[in-house]
Amino acid sequence: MWVRVTNEGGSVGFVPPVTADDIRPTAARSFEKVRQGTDALVCLTLPAESDKNAQKSDPVGSFQDAQNELANVSGTKSDNRASTALSGPLPGGRVVAWLLLAESESLLRRHWRTVYRVQVDPKHQGAGLGTALMAAAAAYAKDALGLEALTLMTRSGTGAERFYKRCGYREVGRIPGAIRVAPNDSRDEVHFWLDL
Ligand SMILES: CC(C)(COP(=O)(O)OP(=O)(O)OC[C@H]1O[C@@H](n2cnc3c(N)ncnc32)[C@H](O)[C@@H]1OP(=O)(O)O)[C@@H](O)C(=O)NCCC(=O)NCCS
């Protein structure tokens, strides 16, 4: 999914075109942190049948299916769904949206986490799954992890800023030109914050 999302223009750490080999080392490092219980993986799944029919099913139906499956969360050592998520299909079916909640290495920054890699399967974008995913992440961060806030960073000029504002996040900072996606194309790094 990460490869397809990137190649369709998503801003998830890479610029297109990419192959699985380009992303695999980063993915391996990210999911190793989930396996160790440092970071949490929040994902939405659809029953396999819904995914097979995604092209012809109506998006609202997909959204409701995903809400019914909501929400598979892994990341704590005590949660045996973590190993399920990493070693094979989730019980609910195929993952159609996911993100990571990263813990800071600083002991002074443990009351909040950073949201990253937010992505919805391109076949299912625009059907409300992204909004549902962000809500599931906020609920998990508050209720299960006991956090006070979430933060995230995005590159300017993608439209994602509007999406995060609609999810309740507010812009708290902007570093001009910090992200160079091509030799003559530098984007601002925009910092968002959500009080839980
Ligand atoms: C961004 C993303 C997670 C949103 O998920 P989604 O399921 O498509 O979003 P939703 O259907 O819940 O949309 C919610 C609202 O945000 C808007 N929106 C979503 N993505 C948007 C974008 N890239 N630009 C502008 N608006 C966007 C939708 O139009 C919708 O608004 P509406 O209700 O007025 O129509 C998804 O499009 C995606 O995976 N994009 C590629 C990866 C990426 O760039 N991630 C962001 C990393 S910072």
The ligand as an SDF file (V2000), in Angstrom:
LIG
                    3D

 48 50  0  0  0  0  0  0  0  0999 V2000
   -4.8280   12.2890    3.1830 C   0  0  0  0  0  0  0  0  0  0  0  0
   -5.6390   10.9910    3.3460 C   0  0  0  0  0  0  0  0  0  0  0  0
   -5.1030   10.2150    4.5350 C   0  0  0  0  0  0  0  0  0  0  0  0
   -7.1050   11.3600    3.5990 C   0  0  0  0  0  0  0  0  0  0  0  0
   -7.8630   10.1830    3.6990 O   0  0  0  0  0  0  0  0  0  0  0  0
   -9.2720   10.0570    2.9340 P   0  0  0  0  0  0  0  0  0  0  0  0
   -9.9030    8.8050    3.3800 O   0  0  0  0  0  0  0  0  0  0  0  0
   -9.0240   10.2230    1.4800 O   0  0  0  0  0  0  0  0  0  0  0  0
  -10.0190   11.3400    3.5050 O   0  0  0  0  0  0  0  0  0  0  0  0
  -11.5570   11.5160    3.8700 P   0  0  0  0  0  0  0  0  0  0  0  0
  -12.3780   10.8050    2.8560 O   0  0  0  0  0  0  0  0  0  0  0  0
  -11.7650   11.1480    5.2790 O   0  0  0  0  0  0  0  0  0  0  0  0
  -11.6820   13.0920    3.6260 O   0  0  0  0  0  0  0  0  0  0  0  0
  -11.9890   14.0120    4.5930 C   0  0  0  0  0  0  0  0  0  0  0  0
  -11.9850   15.4060    4.0060 C   0  0  0  0  0  0  0  0  0  0  0  0
  -10.6510   15.8420    3.7340 O   0  0  0  0  0  0  0  0  0  0  0  0
  -10.5150   16.1670    2.3580 C   0  0  0  0  0  0  0  0  0  0  0  0
   -9.2280   15.6970    1.8900 N   0  0  0  0  0  0  0  0  0  0  0  0
   -8.7120   14.4790    2.0610 C   0  0  0  0  0  0  0  0  0  0  0  0
   -7.4940   14.4210    1.5240 N   0  0  0  0  0  0  0  0  0  0  0  0
   -7.2600   15.6180    0.9880 C   0  0  0  0  0  0  0  0  0  0  0  0
   -6.1840   16.1850    0.2820 C   0  0  0  0  0  0  0  0  0  0  0  0
   -5.0540   15.4970    0.0190 N   0  0  0  0  0  0  0  0  0  0  0  0
   -6.2940   17.4550   -0.1090 N   0  0  0  0  0  0  0  0  0  0  0  0
   -7.4010   18.1710    0.1590 C   0  0  0  0  0  0  0  0  0  0  0  0
   -8.4570   17.6980    0.8170 N   0  0  0  0  0  0  0  0  0  0  0  0
   -8.3750   16.4400    1.2200 C   0  0  0  0  0  0  0  0  0  0  0  0
  -11.6280   15.4360    1.6520 C   0  0  0  0  0  0  0  0  0  0  0  0
  -11.9650   16.0830    0.4560 O   0  0  0  0  0  0  0  0  0  0  0  0
  -12.7360   15.4940    2.6790 C   0  0  0  0  0  0  0  0  0  0  0  0
  -13.3540   16.7410    2.6440 O   0  0  0  0  0  0  0  0  0  0  0  0
  -14.9000   16.8570    2.2430 P   0  0  0  0  0  0  0  0  0  0  0  0
  -15.6450   16.1480    3.3350 O   0  0  0  0  0  0  0  0  0  0  0  0
  -15.1310   18.3210    2.1760 O   0  0  0  0  0  0  0  0  0  0  0  0
  -15.0120   16.1650    0.9190 O   0  0  0  0  0  0  0  0  0  0  0  0
   -5.5940   10.1260    2.0670 C   0  0  0  0  0  0  0  0  0  0  0  0
   -6.1170   10.8470    0.9910 O   0  0  0  0  0  0  0  0  0  0  0  0
   -4.2230    9.6080    1.7190 C   0  0  0  0  0  0  0  0  0  0  0  0
   -3.8410    8.5070    2.1260 O   0  0  0  0  0  0  0  0  0  0  0  0
   -3.4400   10.3740    0.9390 N   0  0  0  0  0  0  0  0  0  0  0  0
   -2.1540    9.9070    0.4950 C   0  0  0  0  0  0  0  0  0  0  0  0
   -1.1580    9.8360    1.6290 C   0  0  0  0  0  0  0  0  0  0  0  0
   -0.8690   11.1990    2.2250 C   0  0  0  0  0  0  0  0  0  0  0  0
   -0.5500   12.1320    1.5150 O   0  0  0  0  0  0  0  0  0  0  0  0
   -0.9970   11.2810    3.5590 N   0  0  0  0  0  0  0  0  0  0  0  0
   -0.7900   12.5030    4.2700 C   0  0  0  0  0  0  0  0  0  0  0  0
    0.5750   12.5150    4.8350 C   0  0  0  0  0  0  0  0  0  0  0  0
    0.9220   14.0640    5.6600 S   0  0  0  0  0  0  0  0  0  0  0  0
  1  2  1  0
  2  3  1  0
  2  4  1  0
  2 36  1  0
  4  5  1  0
  5  6  1  0
  6  7  2  0
  6  8  1  0
  6  9  1  0
  9 10  1  0
 10 11  2  0
 10 12  1  0
 10 13  1  0
 13 14  1  0
 14 15  1  0
 15 16  1  0
 15 30  1  0
 16 17  1  0
 17 18  1  0
 17 28  1  0
 18 19  1  0
 18 27  1  0
 19 20  2  0
 20 21  1  0
 21 22  1  0
 21 27  2  0
 22 23  1  0
 22 24  2  0
 24 25  1  0
 25 26  2  0
 26 27  1  0
 28 29  1  0
 28 30  1  0
 30 31  1  0
 31 32  1  0
 32 33  2  0
 32 34  1  0
 32 35  1  0
 36 37  1  0
 36 38  1  0
 38 39  2  0
 38 40  1  0
 40 41  1  0
 41 42  1  0
 42 43  1  0
 43 44  2  0
 43 45  1  0
 45 46  1  0
 46 47  1  0
 47 48  1  0
M  END
$$$$
